[in-house]
Amino acid sequence: MATFLTPELIQQAKRLIESAAQLEGFVPGEGSLTPRFTIVSEAPGRVEAETGHGFMGPAGQELNTWLAELDVTRDEIYMTGAVRARPFATLEGRKRDRKPTRAEENAFAPLLDAELAALPAANDLLVPLGNTGLQRLIGPGETVGNRHGQLFSSAIRYWQGDHYEWTQRQYRLFAMFHPSYTRRFPSKRALLAADLATLRQLL
């Protein structure tokens, strides 16, 4: 699958990962360059870091179910995220996934900024999955609990060296719970079904 990332940005990311003590694996954004929508998630997990592709583990199986309900294939979307390597912590000699830090989000911000700026105007629908993806786009005060299932237009944040600015461009956003979250909390299934039905109508 294709990527919006330039070789220079890919090399920059790989150098960053090599110099970090608790990051591993590189997972570039990939998919269609004219996507029906673009997923913006949090960070890769173990399976993704090993394979170099997004959503290949249990959350990816859940995502596949969602895409089938939407009648959309992976070849028709673009998948990216706030952080492009697996953040991990070591506990009792074993690596465990962890939430990325703000510093890690900032370090990888130029990659996401470049991808989203490259999206054609007709393909501007962003689907942030989980709070990290949503907050990376529109700020730390937002939550998927408040925003899920609603289509809205907004500028998004981009990294300007040492702080975030807002794009001049407006994007359409449709936030959803992360597949890992809906796997852990089956009580959210009814909300998920409603959100998928709304997104299918939008497509």
FIBA-233894 format. One record per residue (C-alpha): residue number from 1; residue in one letter; x, y, z. Coordinates in steps of 0.25 Angstrom, whole numbers. Layout:
<volo><nr>NUM</nr><rest>a</rest><c1>X</c1><c2>Y</c2><c3>Z</c3></volo>
...
//
This chain:
<volo><nr>1</nr><rest>m</rest><c1>0</c1><c2>0</c2><c3>0</c3></volo>
<volo><nr>2</nr><rest>a</rest><c1>4</c1><c2>14</c2><c3>-2</c3></volo>
<volo><nr>3</nr><rest>t</rest><c1>9</c1><c2>25</c2><c3>8</c3></volo>
<volo><nr>4</nr><rest>f</rest><c1>9</c1><c2>40</c2><c3>8</c3></volo>
<volo><nr>5</nr><rest>l</rest><c1>22</c1><c2>40</c2><c3>15</c3></volo>
<volo><nr>6</nr><rest>t</rest><c1>34</c1><c2>44</c2><c3>8</c3></volo>
<volo><nr>7</nr><rest>p</rest><c1>47</c1><c2>36</c2><c3>9</c3></volo>
<volo><nr>8</nr><rest>e</rest><c1>53</c1><c2>48</c2><c3>17</c3></volo>
<volo><nr>9</nr><rest>l</rest><c1>42</c1><c2>47</c2><c3>28</c3></volo>
<volo><nr>10</nr><rest>i</rest><c1>43</c1><c2>32</c2><c3>29</c3></volo>
<volo><nr>11</nr><rest>q</rest><c1>58</c1><c2>33</c2><c3>31</c3></volo>
<volo><nr>12</nr><rest>q</rest><c1>55</c1><c2>44</c2><c3>42</c3></volo>
<volo><nr>13</nr><rest>a</rest><c1>45</c1><c2>35</c2><c3>49</c3></volo>
<volo><nr>14</nr><rest>k</rest><c1>55</c1><c2>23</c2><c3>49</c3></volo>
<volo><nr>15</nr><rest>r</rest><c1>66</c1><c2>31</c2><c3>55</c3></volo>
<volo><nr>16</nr><rest>l</rest><c1>57</c1><c2>36</c2><c3>66</c3></volo>
<volo><nr>17</nr><rest>i</rest><c1>53</c1><c2>22</c2><c3>69</c3></volo>
<volo><nr>18</nr><rest>e</rest><c1>67</c1><c2>17</c2><c3>69</c3></volo>
<volo><nr>19</nr><rest>s</rest><c1>71</c1><c2>28</c2><c3>79</c3></volo>
<volo><nr>20</nr><rest>a</rest><c1>59</c1><c2>25</c2><c3>88</c3></volo>
<volo><nr>21</nr><rest>a</rest><c1>60</c1><c2>15</c2><c3>100</c3></volo>
<volo><nr>22</nr><rest>q</rest><c1>45</c1><c2>11</c2><c3>100</c3></volo>
<volo><nr>23</nr><rest>l</rest><c1>41</c1><c2>11</c2><c3>86</c3></volo>
<volo><nr>24</nr><rest>e</rest><c1>42</c1><c2>0</c2><c3>76</c3></volo>
<volo><nr>25</nr><rest>g</rest><c1>38</c1><c2>-3</c2><c3>62</c3></volo>
<volo><nr>26</nr><rest>f</rest><c1>34</c1><c2>7</c2><c3>51</c3></volo>
<volo><nr>27</nr><rest>v</rest><c1>19</c1><c2>7</c2><c3>45</c3></volo>
<volo><nr>28</nr><rest>p</rest><c1>17</c1><c2>17</c2><c3>34</c3></volo>
<volo><nr>29</nr><rest>g</rest><c1>4</c1><c2>22</c2><c3>30</c3></volo>
<volo><nr>30</nr><rest>e</rest><c1>-1</c1><c2>14</c2><c3>18</c3></volo>
<volo><nr>31</nr><rest>g</rest><c1>-13</c1><c2>12</c2><c3>10</c3></volo>
<volo><nr>32</nr><rest>s</rest><c1>-20</c1><c2>19</c2><c3>-2</c3></volo>
<volo><nr>33</nr><rest>l</rest><c1>-16</c1><c2>33</c2><c3>-6</c3></volo>
<volo><nr>34</nr><rest>t</rest><c1>-30</c1><c2>36</c2><c3>-9</c3></volo>
<volo><nr>35</nr><rest>p</rest><c1>-36</c1><c2>30</c2><c3>3</c3></volo>
<volo><nr>36</nr><rest>r</rest><c1>-51</c1><c2>29</c2><c3>7</c3></volo>
<volo><nr>37</nr><rest>f</rest><c1>-46</c1><c2>33</c2><c3>21</c3></volo>
<volo><nr>38</nr><rest>t</rest><c1>-33</c1><c2>34</c2><c3>29</c3></volo>
<volo><nr>39</nr><rest>i</rest><c1>-32</c1><c2>27</c2><c3>42</c3></volo>
<volo><nr>40</nr><rest>v</rest><c1>-24</c1><c2>34</c2><c3>52</c3></volo>
<volo><nr>41</nr><rest>s</rest><c1>-20</c1><c2>25</c2><c3>64</c3></volo>
<volo><nr>42</nr><rest>e</rest><c1>-11</c1><c2>25</c2><c3>76</c3></volo>
<volo><nr>43</nr><rest>a</rest><c1>1</c1><c2>16</c2><c3>74</c3></volo>
<volo><nr>44</nr><rest>p</rest><c1>5</c1><c2>2</c2><c3>69</c3></volo>
<volo><nr>45</nr><rest>g</rest><c1>5</c1><c2>-10</c2><c3>78</c3></volo>
<volo><nr>46</nr><rest>r</rest><c1>14</c1><c2>-22</c2><c3>79</c3></volo>
<volo><nr>47</nr><rest>v</rest><c1>9</c1><c2>-28</c2><c3>66</c3></volo>
<volo><nr>48</nr><rest>e</rest><c1>9</c1><c2>-16</c2><c3>58</c3></volo>
<volo><nr>49</nr><rest>a</rest><c1>23</c1><c2>-13</c2><c3>62</c3></volo>
<volo><nr>50</nr><rest>e</rest><c1>28</c1><c2>-26</c2><c3>58</c3></volo>
<volo><nr>51</nr><rest>t</rest><c1>20</c1><c2>-26</c2><c3>44</c3></volo>
<volo><nr>52</nr><rest>g</rest><c1>22</c1><c2>-11</c2><c3>41</c3></volo>
<volo><nr>53</nr><rest>h</rest><c1>7</c1><c2>-10</c2><c3>38</c3></volo>
<volo><nr>54</nr><rest>g</rest><c1>-4</c1><c2>-4</c2><c3>45</c3></volo>
<volo><nr>55</nr><rest>f</rest><c1>-15</c1><c2>-11</c2><c3>52</c3></volo>
<volo><nr>56</nr><rest>m</rest><c1>-10</c1><c2>-25</c2><c3>51</c3></volo>
<volo><nr>57</nr><rest>g</rest><c1>-13</c1><c2>-30</c2><c3>65</c3></volo>
<volo><nr>58</nr><rest>p</rest><c1>-26</c1><c2>-32</c2><c3>73</c3></volo>
<volo><nr>59</nr><rest>a</rest><c1>-30</c1><c2>-18</c2><c3>70</c3></volo>
<volo><nr>60</nr><rest>g</rest><c1>-28</c1><c2>-20</c2><c3>56</c3></volo>
<volo><nr>61</nr><rest>q</rest><c1>-37</c1><c2>-32</c2><c3>56</c3></volo>
<volo><nr>62</nr><rest>e</rest><c1>-48</c1><c2>-23</c2><c3>62</c3></volo>
<volo><nr>63</nr><rest>l</rest><c1>-45</c1><c2>-12</c2><c3>52</c3></volo>
<volo><nr>64</nr><rest>n</rest><c1>-47</c1><c2>-22</c2><c3>41</c3></volo>
<volo><nr>65</nr><rest>t</rest><c1>-61</c1><c2>-25</c2><c3>46</c3></volo>
<volo><nr>66</nr><rest>w</rest><c1>-64</c1><c2>-10</c2><c3>46</c3></volo>
<volo><nr>67</nr><rest>l</rest><c1>-59</c1><c2>-9</c2><c3>31</c3></volo>
<volo><nr>68</nr><rest>a</rest><c1>-68</c1><c2>-21</c2><c3>27</c3></volo>
<volo><nr>69</nr><rest>e</rest><c1>-80</c1><c2>-14</c2><c3>33</c3></volo>
<volo><nr>70</nr><rest>l</rest><c1>-76</c1><c2>-1</c2><c3>26</c3></volo>
<volo><nr>71</nr><rest>d</rest><c1>-74</c1><c2>-9</c2><c3>13</c3></volo>
<volo><nr>72</nr><rest>v</rest><c1>-60</c1><c2>-3</c2><c3>12</c3></volo>
<volo><nr>73</nr><rest>t</rest><c1>-47</c1><c2>-10</c2><c3>10</c3></volo>
<volo><nr>74</nr><rest>r</rest><c1>-33</c1><c2>-6</c2><c3>15</c3></volo>
<volo><nr>75</nr><rest>d</rest><c1>-29</c1><c2>-2</c2><c3>1</c3></volo>
<volo><nr>76</nr><rest>e</rest><c1>-39</c1><c2>9</c2><c3>1</c3></volo>
<volo><nr>77</nr><rest>i</rest><c1>-35</c1><c2>16</c2><c3>14</c3></volo>
<volo><nr>78</nr><rest>y</rest><c1>-22</c1><c2>22</c2><c3>20</c3></volo>
<volo><nr>79</nr><rest>m</rest><c1>-17</c1><c2>18</c2><c3>33</c3></volo>
<volo><nr>80</nr><rest>t</rest><c1>-8</c1><c2>26</c2><c3>42</c3></volo>
<volo><nr>81</nr><rest>g</rest><c1>-6</c1><c2>31</c2><c3>56</c3></volo>
<volo><nr>82</nr><rest>a</rest><c1>0</c1><c2>40</c2><c3>66</c3></volo>
<volo><nr>83</nr><rest>v</rest><c1>12</c1><c2>32</c2><c3>69</c3></volo>
<volo><nr>84</nr><rest>r</rest><c1>19</c1><c2>22</c2><c3>59</c3></volo>
<volo><nr>85</nr><rest>a</rest><c1>26</c1><c2>13</c2><c3>68</c3></volo>
<volo><nr>86</nr><rest>r</rest><c1>22</c1><c2>4</c2><c3>79</c3></volo>
<volo><nr>87</nr><rest>p</rest><c1>23</c1><c2>11</c2><c3>93</c3></volo>
<volo><nr>88</nr><rest>f</rest><c1>26</c1><c2>0</c2><c3>103</c3></volo>
<volo><nr>89</nr><rest>a</rest><c1>30</c1><c2>-1</c2><c3>118</c3></volo>
<volo><nr>90</nr><rest>t</rest><c1>37</c1><c2>-13</c2><c3>124</c3></volo>
<volo><nr>91</nr><rest>l</rest><c1>31</c1><c2>-20</c2><c3>135</c3></volo>
<volo><nr>92</nr><rest>e</rest><c1>37</c1><c2>-32</c2><c3>142</c3></volo>
<volo><nr>93</nr><rest>g</rest><c1>46</c1><c2>-34</c2><c3>129</c3></volo>
<volo><nr>94</nr><rest>r</rest><c1>34</c1><c2>-33</c2><c3>119</c3></volo>
<volo><nr>95</nr><rest>k</rest><c1>31</c1><c2>-22</c2><c3>110</c3></volo>
<volo><nr>96</nr><rest>r</rest><c1>17</c1><c2>-16</c2><c3>112</c3></volo>
<volo><nr>97</nr><rest>d</rest><c1>9</c1><c2>-6</c2><c3>103</c3></volo>
<volo><nr>98</nr><rest>r</rest><c1>7</c1><c2>7</c2><c3>109</c3></volo>
<volo><nr>99</nr><rest>k</rest><c1>1</c1><c2>21</c2><c3>105</c3></volo>
<volo><nr>100</nr><rest>p</rest><c1>10</c1><c2>30</c2><c3>98</c3></volo>
<volo><nr>101</nr><rest>t</rest><c1>16</c1><c2>42</c2><c3>105</c3></volo>
<volo><nr>102</nr><rest>r</rest><c1>13</c1><c2>56</c2><c3>100</c3></volo>
<volo><nr>103</nr><rest>a</rest><c1>27</c1><c2>58</c2><c3>96</c3></volo>
<volo><nr>104</nr><rest>e</rest><c1>26</c1><c2>45</c2><c3>88</c3></volo>
<volo><nr>105</nr><rest>e</rest><c1>14</c1><c2>51</c2><c3>81</c3></volo>
<volo><nr>106</nr><rest>n</rest><c1>21</c1><c2>64</c2><c3>78</c3></volo>
<volo><nr>107</nr><rest>a</rest><c1>33</c1><c2>57</c2><c3>73</c3></volo>
<volo><nr>108</nr><rest>f</rest><c1>25</c1><c2>49</c2><c3>62</c3></volo>
<volo><nr>109</nr><rest>a</rest><c1>16</c1><c2>61</c2><c3>59</c3></volo>
<volo><nr>110</nr><rest>p</rest><c1>23</c1><c2>65</c2><c3>46</c3></volo>
<volo><nr>111</nr><rest>l</rest><c1>19</c1><c2>51</c2><c3>40</c3></volo>
<volo><nr>112</nr><rest>l</rest><c1>5</c1><c2>53</c2><c3>43</c3></volo>
<volo><nr>113</nr><rest>d</rest><c1>4</c1><c2>67</c2><c3>39</c3></volo>
<volo><nr>114</nr><rest>a</rest><c1>10</c1><c2>64</c2><c3>25</c3></volo>
<volo><nr>115</nr><rest>e</rest><c1>1</c1><c2>53</c2><c3>23</c3></volo>
<volo><nr>116</nr><rest>l</rest><c1>-12</c1><c2>61</c2><c3>26</c3></volo>
<volo><nr>117</nr><rest>a</rest><c1>-7</c1><c2>73</c2><c3>18</c3></volo>
<volo><nr>118</nr><rest>a</rest><c1>-5</c1><c2>64</c2><c3>6</c3></volo>
<volo><nr>119</nr><rest>l</rest><c1>-20</c1><c2>58</c2><c3>7</c3></volo>
<volo><nr>120</nr><rest>p</rest><c1>-27</c1><c2>63</c2><c3>-6</c3></volo>
<volo><nr>121</nr><rest>a</rest><c1>-39</c1><c2>73</c2><c3>-2</c3></volo>
<volo><nr>122</nr><rest>a</rest><c1>-49</c1><c2>63</c2><c3>-6</c3></volo>
<volo><nr>123</nr><rest>n</rest><c1>-43</c1><c2>52</c2><c3>3</c3></volo>
<volo><nr>124</nr><rest>d</rest><c1>-43</c1><c2>61</c2><c3>16</c3></volo>
<volo><nr>125</nr><rest>l</rest><c1>-51</c1><c2>51</c2><c3>25</c3></volo>
<volo><nr>126</nr><rest>l</rest><c1>-43</c1><c2>48</c2><c3>38</c3></volo>
<volo><nr>127</nr><rest>v</rest><c1>-47</c1><c2>37</c2><c3>47</c3></volo>
<volo><nr>128</nr><rest>p</rest><c1>-39</c1><c2>38</c2><c3>60</c3></volo>
<volo><nr>129</nr><rest>l</rest><c1>-40</c1><c2>26</c2><c3>68</c3></volo>
<volo><nr>130</nr><rest>g</rest><c1>-39</c1><c2>28</c2><c3>83</c3></volo>
<volo><nr>131</nr><rest>n</rest><c1>-35</c1><c2>40</c2><c3>92</c3></volo>
<volo><nr>132</nr><rest>t</rest><c1>-21</c1><c2>41</c2><c3>87</c3></volo>
<volo><nr>133</nr><rest>g</rest><c1>-24</c1><c2>42</c2><c3>73</c3></volo>
<volo><nr>134</nr><rest>l</rest><c1>-35</c1><c2>52</c2><c3>75</c3></volo>
<volo><nr>135</nr><rest>q</rest><c1>-27</c1><c2>60</c2><c3>85</c3></volo>
<volo><nr>136</nr><rest>r</rest><c1>-15</c1><c2>61</c2><c3>75</c3></volo>
<volo><nr>137</nr><rest>l</rest><c1>-24</c1><c2>67</c2><c3>65</c3></volo>
<volo><nr>138</nr><rest>i</rest><c1>-33</c1><c2>77</c2><c3>73</c3></volo>
<volo><nr>139</nr><rest>g</rest><c1>-27</c1><c2>78</c2><c3>86</c3></volo>
<volo><nr>140</nr><rest>p</rest><c1>-26</c1><c2>71</c2><c3>100</c3></volo>
<volo><nr>141</nr><rest>g</rest><c1>-39</c1><c2>76</c2><c3>105</c3></volo>
<volo><nr>142</nr><rest>e</rest><c1>-47</c1><c2>67</c2><c3>96</c3></volo>
<volo><nr>143</nr><rest>t</rest><c1>-52</c1><c2>53</c2><c3>98</c3></volo>
<volo><nr>144</nr><rest>v</rest><c1>-57</c1><c2>42</c2><c3>89</c3></volo>
<volo><nr>145</nr><rest>g</rest><c1>-68</c1><c2>41</c2><c3>100</c3></volo>
<volo><nr>146</nr><rest>n</rest><c1>-73</c1><c2>54</c2><c3>97</c3></volo>
<volo><nr>147</nr><rest>r</rest><c1>-70</c1><c2>55</c2><c3>82</c3></volo>
<volo><nr>148</nr><rest>h</rest><c1>-73</c1><c2>40</c2><c3>76</c3></volo>
<volo><nr>149</nr><rest>g</rest><c1>-83</c1><c2>38</c2><c3>65</c3></volo>
<volo><nr>150</nr><rest>q</rest><c1>-84</c1><c2>53</c2><c3>62</c3></volo>
<volo><nr>151</nr><rest>l</rest><c1>-79</c1><c2>59</c2><c3>48</c3></volo>
<volo><nr>152</nr><rest>f</rest><c1>-73</c1><c2>72</c2><c3>50</c3></volo>
<volo><nr>153</nr><rest>s</rest><c1>-63</c1><c2>82</c2><c3>43</c3></volo>
<volo><nr>154</nr><rest>s</rest><c1>-51</c1><c2>87</c2><c3>49</c3></volo>
<volo><nr>155</nr><rest>a</rest><c1>-37</c1><c2>92</c2><c3>47</c3></volo>
<volo><nr>156</nr><rest>i</rest><c1>-27</c1><c2>83</c2><c3>53</c3></volo>
<volo><nr>157</nr><rest>r</rest><c1>-14</c1><c2>85</c2><c3>61</c3></volo>
<volo><nr>158</nr><rest>y</rest><c1>0</c1><c2>84</c2><c3>54</c3></volo>
<volo><nr>159</nr><rest>w</rest><c1>14</c1><c2>85</c2><c3>61</c3></volo>
<volo><nr>160</nr><rest>q</rest><c1>21</c1><c2>98</c2><c3>59</c3></volo>
<volo><nr>161</nr><rest>g</rest><c1>35</c1><c2>94</c2><c3>65</c3></volo>
<volo><nr>162</nr><rest>d</rest><c1>31</c1><c2>96</c2><c3>80</c3></volo>
<volo><nr>163</nr><rest>h</rest><c1>16</c1><c2>97</c2><c3>80</c3></volo>
<volo><nr>164</nr><rest>y</rest><c1>4</c1><c2>94</c2><c3>72</c3></volo>
<volo><nr>165</nr><rest>e</rest><c1>-3</c1><c2>104</c2><c3>63</c3></volo>
<volo><nr>166</nr><rest>w</rest><c1>-17</c1><c2>102</c2><c3>56</c3></volo>
<volo><nr>167</nr><rest>t</rest><c1>-18</c1><c2>99</c2><c3>41</c3></volo>
<volo><nr>168</nr><rest>q</rest><c1>-25</c1><c2>109</c2><c3>31</c3></volo>
<volo><nr>169</nr><rest>r</rest><c1>-31</c1><c2>97</c2><c3>25</c3></volo>
<volo><nr>170</nr><rest>q</rest><c1>-44</c1><c2>91</c2><c3>31</c3></volo>
<volo><nr>171</nr><rest>y</rest><c1>-45</c1><c2>76</c2><c3>32</c3></volo>
<volo><nr>172</nr><rest>r</rest><c1>-58</c1><c2>67</c2><c3>34</c3></volo>
<volo><nr>173</nr><rest>l</rest><c1>-56</c1><c2>59</c2><c3>47</c3></volo>
<volo><nr>174</nr><rest>f</rest><c1>-64</c1><c2>47</c2><c3>52</c3></volo>
<volo><nr>175</nr><rest>a</rest><c1>-58</c1><c2>42</c2><c3>65</c3></volo>
<volo><nr>176</nr><rest>m</rest><c1>-60</c1><c2>27</c2><c3>69</c3></volo>
<volo><nr>177</nr><rest>f</rest><c1>-56</c1><c2>19</c2><c3>81</c3></volo>
<volo><nr>178</nr><rest>h</rest><c1>-43</c1><c2>11</c2><c3>79</c3></volo>
<volo><nr>179</nr><rest>p</rest><c1>-45</c1><c2>-4</c2><c3>75</c3></volo>
<volo><nr>180</nr><rest>s</rest><c1>-37</c1><c2>-8</c2><c3>87</c3></volo>
<volo><nr>181</nr><rest>y</rest><c1>-47</c1><c2>-1</c2><c3>96</c3></volo>
<volo><nr>182</nr><rest>t</rest><c1>-59</c1><c2>-7</c2><c3>90</c3></volo>
<volo><nr>183</nr><rest>r</rest><c1>-53</c1><c2>-21</c2><c3>92</c3></volo>
<volo><nr>184</nr><rest>r</rest><c1>-50</c1><c2>-18</c2><c3>106</c3></volo>
<volo><nr>185</nr><rest>f</rest><c1>-64</c1><c2>-12</c2><c3>109</c3></volo>
<volo><nr>186</nr><rest>p</rest><c1>-75</c1><c2>-19</c2><c3>102</c3></volo>
<volo><nr>187</nr><rest>s</rest><c1>-85</c1><c2>-10</c2><c3>108</c3></volo>
<volo><nr>188</nr><rest>k</rest><c1>-81</c1><c2>0</c2><c3>98</c3></volo>
<volo><nr>189</nr><rest>r</rest><c1>-85</c1><c2>-9</c2><c3>86</c3></volo>
<volo><nr>190</nr><rest>a</rest><c1>-99</c1><c2>-2</c2><c3>85</c3></volo>
<volo><nr>191</nr><rest>l</rest><c1>-92</c1><c2>12</c2><c3>83</c3></volo>
<volo><nr>192</nr><rest>l</rest><c1>-82</c1><c2>6</c2><c3>74</c3></volo>
<volo><nr>193</nr><rest>a</rest><c1>-93</c1><c2>0</c2><c3>65</c3></volo>
<volo><nr>194</nr><rest>a</rest><c1>-100</c1><c2>13</c2><c3>64</c3></volo>
<volo><nr>195</nr><rest>d</rest><c1>-87</c1><c2>21</c2><c3>61</c3></volo>
<volo><nr>196</nr><rest>l</rest><c1>-84</c1><c2>11</c2><c3>50</c3></volo>
<volo><nr>197</nr><rest>a</rest><c1>-98</c1><c2>12</c2><c3>44</c3></volo>
<volo><nr>198</nr><rest>t</rest><c1>-96</c1><c2>27</c2><c3>44</c3></volo>
<volo><nr>199</nr><rest>l</rest><c1>-82</c1><c2>26</c2><c3>37</c3></volo>
<volo><nr>200</nr><rest>r</rest><c1>-88</c1><c2>17</c2><c3>27</c3></volo>
<volo><nr>201</nr><rest>q</rest><c1>-98</c1><c2>27</c2><c3>23</c3></volo>
<volo><nr>202</nr><rest>l</rest><c1>-88</c1><c2>38</c2><c3>22</c3></volo>
<volo><nr>203</nr><rest>l</rest><c1>-80</c1><c2>29</c2><c3>13</c3></volo>
//
